[in-house]
Amino acid sequence: MKKLSFWALLLSLGAAMVARAELQLPALFSDNMVIQQGVPVTIWGWADEGEKVTVKLRGQEVSATTRNLKWSLNLRPLEAGGGPGMLTIATETETRTLTNVLVGEVWVCSGQSNMEWPLSRAFQPEADIAAATNMLIRLFRVPKEKAEAPTVRINSTWTESTPETAARFSAVGYYFGRDLQAARKVPVGLIQSDWGGSPAEVWMSREALEINDGYRTDILEAGDKAWQRYQAAMVEFKTEKALANSKGEKFEKDPPKFGWRPTELYNAMIAPLIPYAIKGAIWYQGESNAGRAEQYRTLFPDMIRNWRRDWGRDDFPFLCVQLAPWMAIQAQPQESAWAELREAQLLATKVVPKVGMAVITDVGDPKDIHPTKKQPVAARLALAARAMAYGEKIEFSGPLYREMKVADGKIILRFAHVGKGLEARDGELKGFAICGEDRKFVWAKAEILPDNTVAVSSPELSNPVAVRFGWADYPVVNFWNKDNLPASPFRTDDFPLTTAGKK
């Protein structure tokens, strides 16, 4: 059987969906919606074959003719402001009028449980929830769904931000939108599409995975085999249960469980959003890929490219959150799959343009993978957005390791994003380790020099070769710049990843 292309499949699904000569719109086109400013805006939907569809908004009037039951057209770029308006979509027999429509900035908020974490469960949210009424912030929640192939329909609608709607929304997403709206003074629309426990590969299209030999073998083929085993186990379970029931016997065996199938969340929770115009995306994920850091080094950048390609915009800003500290604090330097995943996240900012990262080494919880202090996370994402998406001349990152040299038994480190200068908070610098040729790391003494470099040394080593900073599941660190942003964990070595990092 010949495989359908992504867009052909969407077209066929859309055609199957429209059983009558009725004007239908994607869920994203509803009352209270926010339209992205500054770019051509695609409006689309479904209607009777050959039907002329006319869209009117802010003095623009554009028409299209339905082909294969789908129509699509583009509006010229719009400017934010002007207050709420109406978007009218009409055929010869039917008119749909969407009200309270704003033009501003639209961001997708995606990832796993730390993005899904609602405002109501964040750290001391009561005052923020009470103050959440803001008609310039609009919220759209994509329901949790899985699909074997790309779909077009989702059951949701835009709402204004109120204490009730904000409390249920992503805490990171809401705080990000609130900070962005306050800084940019324009309406902000937030699209929440996330699912706790999800690995990155379920947020990618099959095409994006198939074009890489490694992904095709390790992810797609492995996933298909696991699914077949699950289905066989399910048949066996149902057979045993039916047999027990026929004999009047009590059946207490639990049904088999299955985790994630590659692409299933992309199909159900990202594909229906495309090609709705957006400014960019924020992303909090990686916990479910920890232990596969080597693969994540390419998988995560390829996921970003996948989204940009399918949205038809190869440059929209993509801002991620580096993994928070978690698990027990170790007394001595050790290898860490969690640190390796953070490094893979950092690498994406270097190999893909317009990718930013919020470092959150100060808001972890050794006993909980879900730290509740989401406001600092969102604030740093908003800073990155203001700088990378809107060109504001502000510091948006903590210190990032750039280069090293060895001098007089010390390793001298140089950094980007020094900002107003480097600083240690609460005493001497912590979290630096150093090693010699034996690659055995020991805690080191680190000090900030007048030229904003850092000198790292140990009395145990006369010929050091490498430094690591914050290289732990739960890093204990206090290295910041004076712009109030923490340094990212890093290593100067390129020693092979640990076994834990390759699983």
C-alpha positions in Angstrom: 0.0 0.0 0.0 1.4 3.4 -1.0 2.1 5.6 2.0 0.3 9.0 2.1 2.4 12.1 2.6 1.8 14.1 5.8 -0.3 16.8 4.1 -2.2 14.3 1.9 -3.1 12.3 5.0 -4.4 15.4 6.7 -6.4 16.2 3.6 -8.0 12.8 3.5 -8.8 13.0 7.2 -10.4 16.4 6.7 -12.4 15.1 3.8 -13.6 12.2 5.8 -14.6 14.5 8.6 -16.9 16.6 6.6 -20.0 14.5 5.9 -22.3 17.4 5.0 -22.2 20.7 3.2 -21.3 22.5 6.4 -18.7 25.1 7.1 -16.3 23.7 9.7 -13.3 25.3 11.4 -10.3 23.9 13.4 -10.7 24.3 17.1 -8.1 27.0 17.2 -10.5 29.3 15.3 -12.9 30.2 18.1 -14.1 33.2 20.1 -11.3 34.7 22.3 -8.6 33.6 19.9 -5.3 35.4 19.4 -3.9 35.8 15.9 -0.1 36.1 15.5 1.0 39.5 14.5 3.7 40.3 11.9 3.4 37.2 9.7 1.0 36.0 7.0 -1.9 34.3 8.7 -3.3 31.1 7.3 -7.0 30.5 7.8 -8.4 27.1 6.8 -11.3 24.8 7.3 -13.7 22.5 5.5 -16.8 23.1 3.4 -18.8 21.7 0.4 -16.8 20.9 -2.7 -16.5 24.0 -4.9 -17.8 26.3 -2.2 -16.5 29.9 -2.1 -15.3 30.9 1.3 -14.7 34.5 2.3 -12.8 35.7 5.3 -13.0 39.2 6.7 -10.8 40.7 9.4 -9.7 44.3 10.1 -10.5 45.6 6.6 -9.1 42.6 4.8 -11.4 40.4 2.7 -9.9 37.3 1.1 -11.7 34.4 -0.6 -10.8 30.8 -1.5 -12.6 27.9 -3.2 -13.0 24.6 -1.5 -11.0 21.8 -3.2 -11.4 18.2 -2.0 -13.6 19.5 0.8 -10.8 21.8 2.2 -10.2 25.5 1.8 -7.2 27.6 2.9 -6.2 31.2 2.5 -3.7 33.7 3.8 -4.3 37.1 5.3 -1.6 39.8 5.1 0.4 40.4 8.3 -1.5 42.2 11.1 -0.3 44.5 13.9 -1.1 44.0 17.5 -3.4 46.3 19.3 -6.7 47.8 18.2 -8.8 46.0 20.8 -11.0 42.9 20.4 -12.5 42.4 16.9 -14.5 40.0 14.8 -13.3 37.4 12.3 -16.0 36.6 9.8 -15.9 33.4 7.7 -18.7 32.9 5.2 -20.0 30.7 2.4 -22.9 31.5 0.2 -25.2 29.7 2.7 -23.6 30.1 6.1 -21.7 32.7 8.1 -19.6 32.1 11.2 -18.6 35.2 13.3 -15.8 34.8 15.9 -15.8 37.5 18.5 -13.4 38.9 21.0 -10.5 38.2 18.6 -7.1 39.8 19.4 -3.9 40.2 17.5 -0.6 39.7 19.4 1.9 36.9 20.2 1.1 33.2 20.1 3.3 30.6 21.8 3.1 26.8 22.1 3.9 25.4 25.6 4.8 21.7 25.3 6.7 18.9 27.0 6.1 16.5 29.8 4.9 16.7 33.4 6.8 19.8 34.5 5.2 21.8 31.7 1.8 20.1 32.5 2.1 21.0 36.2 -0.9 23.4 36.8 -0.7 26.8 38.4 -2.9 25.6 41.2 -0.2 23.2 42.3 2.8 25.6 42.0 4.6 27.2 44.9 2.3 29.5 46.8 0.0 30.2 43.9 -2.9 31.8 45.7 -2.1 35.5 45.0 -1.2 34.8 41.4 -4.4 32.9 40.8 -6.5 35.7 42.4 -4.8 38.2 40.1 -5.1 36.1 36.9 -7.9 38.0 35.3 -6.4 39.5 32.2 -8.3 39.9 28.9 -5.0 40.3 27.1 -3.9 36.8 28.0 -5.8 33.9 26.2 -5.4 30.2 27.0 -5.9 27.1 24.8 -5.5 23.6 26.2 -5.0 20.7 23.8 -6.7 17.6 25.3 -4.6 14.5 25.9 -5.0 12.2 22.9 -2.9 9.6 21.1 -3.2 8.8 17.4 -1.5 6.4 15.0 -1.6 8.9 12.2 -1.8 12.7 12.0 -5.3 14.0 12.8 -7.0 17.3 12.3 -9.6 17.6 15.1 -9.1 18.6 18.7 -11.9 19.3 21.2 -11.0 22.6 22.8 -11.5 26.4 22.6 -9.8 29.6 23.5 -10.6 31.2 26.9 -9.7 34.5 28.6 -7.3 34.3 31.5 -9.3 34.2 34.8 -8.6 32.7 38.2 -10.5 29.6 37.2 -8.9 29.1 33.8 -5.4 30.0 34.8 -5.5 27.7 37.9 -5.9 24.7 35.5 -3.4 25.9 33.0 0.4 25.1 32.9 2.1 27.1 35.6 5.2 27.6 33.5 3.1 28.5 30.5 0.9 30.9 32.5 3.8 32.7 34.2 5.7 32.9 30.9 2.7 34.5 29.2 2.1 36.9 32.1 5.7 38.1 32.1 5.7 38.4 28.3 2.5 40.3 28.1 3.7 42.7 30.8 7.0 43.3 29.0 5.7 43.5 25.4 2.4 45.3 26.2 0.5 43.2 23.6 -2.0 40.3 23.8 -0.5 36.9 24.3 -2.1 33.6 23.3 -0.8 30.4 24.9 -1.4 26.9 23.5 -0.7 24.2 26.1 0.1 20.8 24.5 1.8 18.4 26.9 1.7 15.0 28.6 3.5 13.8 31.7 6.1 11.1 31.3 6.3 11.6 27.5 9.7 11.1 25.7 10.8 13.4 22.9 10.2 10.8 20.1 6.4 10.7 20.7 6.4 14.5 19.8 8.0 13.9 16.4 6.5 12.9 13.1 7.1 9.5 11.6 8.8 11.2 8.6 11.3 12.9 10.9 12.2 9.6 12.5 12.3 7.5 9.3 14.9 9.7 7.6 17.5 8.8 10.3 18.8 5.2 10.2 19.4 5.1 13.9 16.0 6.4 14.8 14.3 4.0 12.4 16.0 1.0 14.1 16.2 2.1 17.7 12.9 4.0 17.9 10.4 3.1 15.2 11.3 -0.6 14.6 11.8 -1.2 18.4 8.5 0.6 19.1 6.6 -1.5 16.5 8.0 -4.7 17.9 7.0 -3.6 21.5 3.5 -2.8 20.2 3.2 -6.2 18.6 4.3 -7.9 21.8 1.8 -5.8 23.7 -1.1 -6.7 21.4 -0.2 -10.4 21.6 -0.1 -10.2 25.4 -3.5 -8.4 25.3 -5.1 -11.1 23.2 -3.7 -13.7 25.7 -5.1 -11.7 28.6 -8.5 -11.4 27.1 -8.6 -15.1 26.3 -7.6 -16.1 29.8 -10.2 -13.7 31.2 -13.0 -15.0 29.0 -12.1 -18.6 29.9 -12.1 -17.8 33.6 -15.5 -16.1 33.3 -16.9 -19.0 31.4 -15.9 -21.3 34.3 -17.3 -18.9 36.9 -13.8 -18.4 38.3 -12.4 -15.2 39.8 -9.9 -13.5 37.5 -7.5 -11.2 39.3 -4.7 -10.8 36.8 -3.9 -7.2 35.7 -4.0 -6.4 32.0 -0.7 -5.8 30.3 0.5 -2.2 30.2 2.1 -0.3 27.4 4.1 2.9 27.5 4.6 5.1 24.5 4.4 4.7 20.7 6.7 7.0 18.7 4.9 9.9 17.0 1.5 9.3 18.7 1.4 12.7 20.5 2.7 14.6 17.5 -0.1 13.1 15.5 -2.8 13.9 18.0 -1.6 17.1 19.7 0.8 18.9 17.4 -0.3 18.1 13.8 -3.8 19.6 14.4 -2.2 22.9 15.3 -0.3 23.3 12.0 -0.2 25.7 10.2 -1.7 28.1 12.9 0.6 31.1 13.0 2.8 31.1 16.1 5.7 33.2 17.4 7.6 30.3 18.9 7.6 27.4 21.4 8.6 26.8 25.0 9.6 23.3 26.0 10.1 21.6 29.3 11.0 17.9 28.7 13.9 15.5 29.0 13.3 13.6 32.2 11.9 10.6 30.2 15.0 10.6 27.9 17.5 10.7 30.7 19.6 7.6 30.3 19.7 8.2 26.5 21.7 11.4 26.5 23.8 10.4 23.5 20.7 9.8 21.4 19.1 13.0 22.7 22.1 15.0 21.4 20.6 14.6 17.9 17.0 13.7 18.7 16.1 17.0 20.4 17.6 19.2 17.6 15.9 17.0 15.0 12.6 17.4 16.9 13.0 21.2 16.7 13.8 21.0 13.0 10.7 18.7 12.5 8.3 21.3 14.1 9.9 24.2 12.2 9.7 22.3 8.9 6.1 21.3 9.3 5.1 24.8 10.4 6.9 26.1 7.3 9.0 28.4 9.4 12.7 27.4 9.8 13.5 30.1 12.3 10.8 30.4 15.0 12.4 30.7 18.5 12.4 27.4 20.5 13.1 27.9 24.2 13.8 24.9 26.5 14.2 24.4 30.2 17.2 22.5 31.4 16.5 19.7 33.8 16.1 20.7 37.4 18.3 19.2 40.1 16.8 15.9 41.4 17.8 12.9 43.5 20.2 12.5 46.3 23.1 15.0 46.8 26.4 13.1 46.4 29.3 13.7 48.6 31.9 13.1 45.9 32.0 13.8 42.1 30.3 11.1 40.1 29.1 10.3 36.7 25.5 11.3 36.1 22.9 10.5 33.4 21.0 13.5 34.5 24.0 15.8 33.9 24.6 14.2 30.5 21.0 15.0 29.5 21.5 18.6 30.6 24.6 18.7 28.4 22.5 17.4 25.4 20.0 20.2 26.0 22.7 22.8 26.1 24.2 21.3 22.8 20.9 22.1 21.0 21.4 25.8 21.7 24.8 25.5 19.8 23.8 23.5 16.8 20.4 24.9 16.0 19.8 28.6 15.5 17.4 30.6 17.8 17.3 27.9 20.5 17.4 29.3 24.0 17.6 27.6 27.4 16.5 28.4 30.9 18.9 27.1 33.6 17.2 26.3 36.9 19.9 24.8 39.1 18.5 26.8 42.0 14.9 25.5 42.0 15.3 21.7 42.3 14.0 19.3 44.9 16.1 16.2 45.8 12.9 14.3 46.7 10.6 15.4 43.9 11.1 15.4 40.2 8.4 18.1 40.0 9.8 21.2 41.8 6.9 23.5 42.5 8.8 26.8 42.0 7.7 27.4 38.4 7.8 31.2 38.4 11.6 31.5 38.1 11.6 29.0 35.3 9.0 31.0 33.3 10.8 34.3 34.1 14.0 33.0 32.5 12.1 31.7 29.5 10.5 35.1 29.1 13.9 36.8 29.2 15.1 34.5 26.5 12.0 35.2 24.4 12.4 39.0 24.8 16.0 38.7 23.6 15.8 36.0 20.9 12.3 36.5 19.6 11.9 40.3 19.9 15.5 41.6 19.8 15.5 43.3 23.1 19.0 44.2 24.2 18.9 42.4 27.6 21.0 39.7 29.2 19.0 36.5 29.0 21.4 33.7 30.0 23.7 32.9 32.9 27.3 32.2 32.3 28.0 29.6 29.6 31.4 27.8 29.3 33.4 28.9 26.3 37.0 27.9 26.5 39.8 26.8 28.9 43.6 27.0 29.2 46.1 25.4 31.6 48.5 27.7 33.4 50.7 27.2 36.5 48.8 24.1 37.7 45.4 25.8 37.3 42.7 25.6 34.6 41.4 29.0 33.6 37.9 29.1 32.3 36.3 31.8 30.1 32.6 32.3 29.7 30.0 33.8 27.4 27.1 35.7 28.9 29.2 37.3 31.6 26.7 40.2 31.7 27.5 42.7 34.4 30.1 40.3 35.8 30.5 37.0 37.5 29.7 36.3 41.1 29.6 33.6 43.8 26.5 33.6 46.0 26.9 32.8 49.7 30.6 32.2 50.0 33.2 30.6 47.8 32.3 29.0 44.5 30.8 25.5 44.8 30.3 22.6 42.4 33.6 22.7 40.5 35.6 19.4 40.1 38.9 18.8 38.4 40.9 15.8 37.2 44.3 14.8 35.9 45.2 12.3 33.2 43.6 9.5 35.3 40.2 11.1 34.7 39.3 10.8 38.4 37.5 14.0 39.4 38.0 15.6 42.9 36.4 18.7 44.3 38.3 21.8 43.4 38.9 25.3 44.6 37.5 27.9 42.2 37.8 31.6 42.3 36.6 34.5 40.1 39.5 36.6 38.7 39.3 40.3 38.0 38.9 39.7 34.2 35.8 37.6 34.8 37.5 34.3 34.2 37.5 31.5 36.8 40.6 29.7 38.0 40.1 26.1 39.1 42.7 24.1 41.0 43.4 21.4 43.5 46.3 20.7 45.8 46.0 17.0 44.8 46.8 17.8 41.1 49.8 19.4 39.6 48.8 18.7 36.0 45.1 19.1 35.7 43.4 18.3 32.3 39.7 18.9 32.7 37.0 20.7 34.8 33.4 19.9 35.4 30.8 22.2 37.0 27.5 21.1 38.4 28.0 17.6 37.0 25.6 15.7 39.2 22.0 14.6 39.4 21.5 17.3 42.0 24.2 19.9 41.6 25.0 22.1 44.6 26.2 25.3 42.9 26.3 29.0 43.5 27.9 30.4 40.3 25.9 33.3 38.7 26.3 36.4 36.7 25.3 39.8 38.3 22.2 39.8 36.0 20.6 37.3 38.4 21.0 34.3 36.2 22.7 31.0 37.1 25.5 29.3 35.2 24.7 26.2 33.2 26.4 23.0 34.3 29.2 22.0 31.9 32.3 19.9 31.4 35.5 20.8 29.5 36.3 17.2 28.6 35.0 15.0 25.9 35.4 11.7 27.7 32.9 9.0 26.5 29.5 9.1 28.0 28.8 6.7 30.8 26.8 3.5 30.3 23.8 5.2 31.9 24.0 7.9 29.2 23.8 5.4 26.4 20.8 3.3 27.4 
